[in-house]
């Protein structure tokens, strides 16, 4: 799981530009899939034949895309102006290294000694930022990048401390890695959906959910952890080291109570560490699956992640393993309930 996650996190896949991740997923799926289909938006829909047939259509989903930047303008002196793709905290951007494909850059802003004192107190505006790719003019910059090109954070995968990892894009390559591992020994027929454009409003999931129309959809994700100094317990959301997270509600959906109870009971039965969110926040592709066609029952399983949507997402390996363990055990429980 760790090596697979490292590989996936290294790939570039800003929303709307997920081609590298999609190529990896489709190639990996060839070994295990009954059928692999890529739809018009770029979602990868993998049908897996399990040991048993199912009376219910079961889907697991994770999104391939990550937050990033998109080039919108080049100044006369060769600086790249940009917009954010997905929800990025603008305060973390200055000084970050990025890649426009093979072109390296650094996000910069006007130095503090040139900023009027009143302006130093206001929030950072993306309009004040630029990416420096080492070009000396607009013409030379445009030899290396084009408007509409996307950029990812430059962040090596690092193992550190007591079983922690740091990388970009842990949200949601952790879910993609778990889906790929689920292919290997499925106990029941299921559909695995790798979605696009989740970070800009679950656009891919809306289309995929209408095509697949599952009865049950399990969303595998990375989710916000705020277990930091100075944050009250009621707002920590979830905590690293406390296991896989299954929320009862988020900003987009209320999860099915029966499936939520089954996830909790399955974790207890198999001695898998488990927690829920203690603060309603965020959203997932679950809302799209819940509302598509005639509707679906949904449940979520996620890894808690600090610094979500940044160049330095932090997760704990034990939680990541718990996500996979709970997803596997949950699928086995579904097989026992609905297998034929």
C-alpha positions in Angstrom: 0.0 0.0 0.0 2.8 2.4 0.9 4.7 2.0 -2.4 1.5 2.3 -4.4 0.5 5.5 -2.5 4.0 6.9 -3.2 3.6 6.3 -6.9 0.2 7.8 -7.1 1.1 10.9 -5.1 4.0 11.6 -7.4 1.7 11.8 -10.4 0.2 15.1 -11.6 -3.5 15.3 -11.7 -5.0 18.7 -11.2 -8.8 18.8 -11.7 -9.6 18.6 -15.4 -6.0 17.4 -16.2 -6.0 13.9 -14.6 -4.5 12.1 -17.5 -1.4 10.7 -15.8 -3.4 9.3 -12.9 -6.0 7.8 -15.3 -3.3 6.1 -17.4 -1.8 4.5 -14.3 -5.2 3.3 -13.0 -6.3 1.8 -16.3 -3.0 0.0 -16.8 -3.1 -1.4 -13.2 -6.7 -2.5 -13.7 -5.9 -4.6 -16.7 -4.6 -7.3 -14.4 -7.8 -7.6 -12.4 -10.8 -6.0 -14.2 -13.6 -7.7 -16.0 -14.1 -4.5 -17.9 -12.6 -1.0 -17.8 -14.4 2.0 -19.3 -13.4 5.7 -19.5 -16.4 8.0 -20.0 -16.6 11.4 -21.7 -15.4 13.3 -18.6 -12.5 11.0 -18.0 -13.8 8.9 -15.1 -12.5 5.4 -15.0 -15.2 2.8 -14.3 -13.8 -0.6 -13.5 -16.1 -3.7 -13.2 -14.6 -6.4 -11.1 -15.9 -10.0 -11.0 -15.8 -11.3 -7.5 -16.2 -14.8 -6.0 -20.0 -14.3 -5.7 -22.7 -12.4 -7.6 -24.6 -9.7 -5.8 -28.3 -8.9 -5.5 -27.4 -5.2 -5.0 -25.2 -3.1 -7.3 -22.2 -2.1 -5.2 -19.8 0.7 -6.1 -16.7 2.0 -4.4 -15.4 5.5 -5.5 -12.3 7.7 -5.1 -11.3 10.8 -6.9 -8.2 11.0 -9.0 -7.8 14.8 -9.1 -5.9 17.1 -6.8 -5.9 20.9 -6.1 -3.4 23.0 -8.1 -2.9 26.1 -10.2 -3.9 27.0 -13.8 -2.0 29.6 -15.9 -4.2 32.5 -16.9 -1.8 35.3 -18.1 1.9 36.0 -18.7 3.3 39.4 -17.9 5.7 41.2 -20.2 8.6 40.2 -17.9 7.7 36.5 -18.1 5.9 36.0 -14.8 2.9 33.6 -14.8 -0.3 34.8 -13.3 -2.7 32.0 -12.2 -5.9 31.0 -10.6 -6.4 28.2 -8.0 -8.1 25.0 -9.0 -9.9 23.7 -6.0 -10.0 25.0 -2.5 -6.5 26.1 -1.6 -5.7 28.3 1.5 -4.0 31.3 -0.2 -1.9 31.9 2.9 0.2 28.7 2.1 1.1 29.7 -1.5 4.0 32.2 -1.3 7.4 30.5 -1.6 6.0 27.2 -2.7 7.7 25.3 -5.6 5.4 24.1 -8.4 5.7 22.2 -11.7 4.0 23.1 -14.9 4.6 19.7 -16.4 8.4 19.6 -16.7 8.8 23.3 -16.1 9.8 24.3 -12.5 8.5 27.4 -10.9 8.3 29.2 -7.6 5.3 31.2 -6.3 6.3 34.7 -5.4 4.8 38.1 -4.4 6.0 41.6 -3.8 8.6 41.7 -1.1 7.3 42.9 2.3 9.5 46.0 2.4 7.7 47.3 -0.7 4.2 46.6 0.6 2.5 49.6 2.3 2.0 48.9 6.0 -1.8 48.9 5.8 -1.7 46.2 3.0 0.5 43.9 5.2 -2.5 43.2 7.4 -4.9 42.2 4.7 -5.4 38.6 3.5 -3.3 37.4 0.6 -5.0 37.8 -2.8 -4.1 35.4 -5.7 -4.0 38.5 -7.9 -0.9 39.6 -5.9 0.9 36.4 -6.6 2.8 35.0 -9.7 4.9 32.0 -10.6 8.5 32.6 -11.6 9.7 30.0 -14.1 13.0 31.8 -14.8 11.8 33.5 -18.0 13.0 36.9 -18.9 10.1 37.9 -21.2 6.6 37.0 -22.2 7.9 35.4 -25.4 10.4 33.1 -23.6 7.8 32.2 -21.0 5.4 31.1 -23.7 8.0 28.9 -25.2 7.7 26.8 -22.1 4.1 27.0 -20.9 0.7 27.9 -22.4 -2.3 29.5 -20.9 -4.5 26.9 -19.4 -1.6 24.7 -18.4 -2.0 23.3 -14.8 0.6 23.2 -12.1 1.0 20.9 -9.2 2.9 21.4 -6.0 6.5 20.2 -6.0 6.6 18.0 -2.9 8.6 14.8 -2.4 7.0 11.9 -0.6 8.6 11.8 2.9 8.3 9.3 5.7 9.1 10.9 9.0 8.6 10.6 12.8 6.6 7.8 14.3 5.0 6.4 11.2 3.9 9.6 9.4 4.1 10.5 5.8 4.1 13.9 4.0 3.2 14.6 0.4 1.0 16.5 -2.0 -2.3 14.9 -3.2 -2.8 12.4 -0.3 -6.3 13.6 -0.8 -7.4 11.5 -2.6 -4.6 9.2 -3.9 -5.0 7.3 -0.6 -8.5 6.4 -1.8 -7.3 5.5 -5.3 -4.6 3.3 -3.8 -7.2 1.5 -1.6 -9.5 1.0 -4.7 -6.6 -0.6 -6.6 -5.9 -3.0 -3.8 -9.6 -3.9 -3.5 -9.4 -5.2 -7.1 -7.1 -8.0 -6.2 -9.4 -10.3 -4.3 -12.9 -9.1 -4.5 -15.4 -11.4 -2.6 -18.3 -10.2 -4.7 -19.0 -8.4 -8.0 -18.5 -4.7 -7.6 -17.8 -1.5 -9.6 -14.8 0.7 -8.8 -15.1 4.3 -9.9 -12.1 6.6 -10.2 -13.6 10.1 -10.6 -12.4 13.4 -12.0 -13.0 17.0 -10.9 -14.1 16.3 -7.4 -12.1 19.3 -6.0 -14.2 21.7 -8.2 -17.6 20.4 -7.3 -18.0 16.6 -7.7 -18.5 17.0 -11.5 -17.1 13.7 -12.5 -19.0 11.8 -9.8 -22.3 13.3 -11.0 -21.8 11.7 -14.4 -20.3 8.4 -13.2 -23.1 7.9 -10.7 -25.8 8.3 -13.3 -24.0 5.7 -15.5 -23.3 3.2 -12.7 -26.5 3.7 -10.7 -25.4 1.7 -7.7 -27.7 0.6 -4.8 -24.8 1.1 -2.4 -21.8 3.5 -2.9 -18.8 3.5 -0.6 -16.6 6.7 -0.8 -12.9 6.3 0.0 -11.3 9.6 0.8 -8.8 11.7 2.6 -10.5 14.0 5.1 -9.6 17.1 7.2 -7.9 16.5 10.5 -7.4 19.5 12.8 -5.7 17.8 15.7 -3.4 20.7 16.3 -2.3 22.8 19.2 -4.8 25.6 20.0 -7.7 23.8 18.4 -10.5 22.8 20.8 -11.5 19.1 20.9 -14.9 20.0 19.4 -13.3 21.3 16.3 -10.5 18.8 15.7 -12.8 16.9 13.3 -10.7 13.7 13.6 -7.3 12.7 14.7 -4.2 11.1 13.1 -3.5 7.7 14.7 -7.1 7.1 15.7 -7.9 5.0 12.6 -10.1 5.2 9.6 -12.8 7.8 9.6 -16.5 7.2 8.7 -18.6 10.4 8.9 -22.3 10.4 9.7 -22.7 13.8 7.9 -20.6 16.4 6.0 -21.3 19.6 4.1 -22.9 17.8 1.2 -24.6 14.6 2.5 -26.0 12.7 5.4 -24.7 9.2 5.2 -27.0 6.1 5.4 -27.5 5.2 9.1 -27.6 1.5 8.5 -24.4 1.4 6.5 -22.7 3.7 8.9 -23.6 1.4 11.8 -22.4 -1.6 9.7 -19.0 0.2 9.1 -18.7 0.8 12.9 -19.7 -2.8 13.8 -17.4 -4.2 11.1 -14.4 -2.2 12.5 -15.2 -3.6 16.0 -15.6 -7.1 14.7 -12.2 -7.1 13.0 -10.4 -5.0 15.6 -9.8 -2.2 13.1 -9.2 1.3 14.6 -12.2 3.5 13.7 -13.4 7.0 14.4 -16.0 9.4 13.2 -15.9 13.1 12.4 -16.7 15.2 15.5 -17.3 18.4 13.5 -19.4 18.7 10.3 -17.2 19.9 7.5 -16.1 19.3 4.0 -17.8 17.2 1.3 -17.2 14.2 -0.9 -18.4 12.5 -4.1 -20.9 10.8 -1.8 -23.5 13.6 -2.4 -23.4 13.0 -6.1 -23.9 9.2 -5.8 -26.7 9.7 -3.2 -28.7 12.0 -5.5 -28.1 10.4 -8.9 -30.9 8.6 -10.8 -33.1 6.9 -8.2 -30.6 7.4 -5.4 -28.1 5.3 -3.6 -27.3 4.5 0.0 -23.8 5.9 0.8 -21.1 5.4 3.4 -17.7 6.9 3.7 -14.3 5.6 4.8 -11.4 8.1 4.9 -7.9 8.7 6.1 -7.5 11.7 8.5 -5.1 14.2 6.9 -3.5 17.4 8.3 -2.9 20.3 6.0 -5.4 19.1 3.4 -5.1 20.8 0.0 -1.5 21.8 0.4 2.0 20.8 -0.6 2.5 19.2 2.8 -0.5 16.9 3.5 0.4 14.8 6.5 -1.1 11.3 7.3 -0.3 8.3 9.4 0.6 5.0 7.9 -1.5 3.1 10.4 -4.6 5.1 9.5 -4.0 4.4 5.8 -3.8 0.7 6.5 -6.9 0.9 8.5 -8.8 2.5 5.6 -7.9 -0.4 3.4 -8.6 -3.0 6.1 -12.0 -1.5 6.8 -12.9 -1.2 3.1 -12.0 -4.9 2.6 -13.8 -6.0 5.7 -16.9 -3.9 4.8 -17.0 -5.4 1.3 -16.9 -8.9 2.8 -19.8 -8.0 5.1 -21.7 -6.7 2.1 -20.9 -10.0 0.3 -22.4 -12.0 3.2 -25.6 -9.8 3.1 -26.2 -9.6 -0.6 -24.1 -12.4 -2.2 -25.8 -15.0 -4.3 
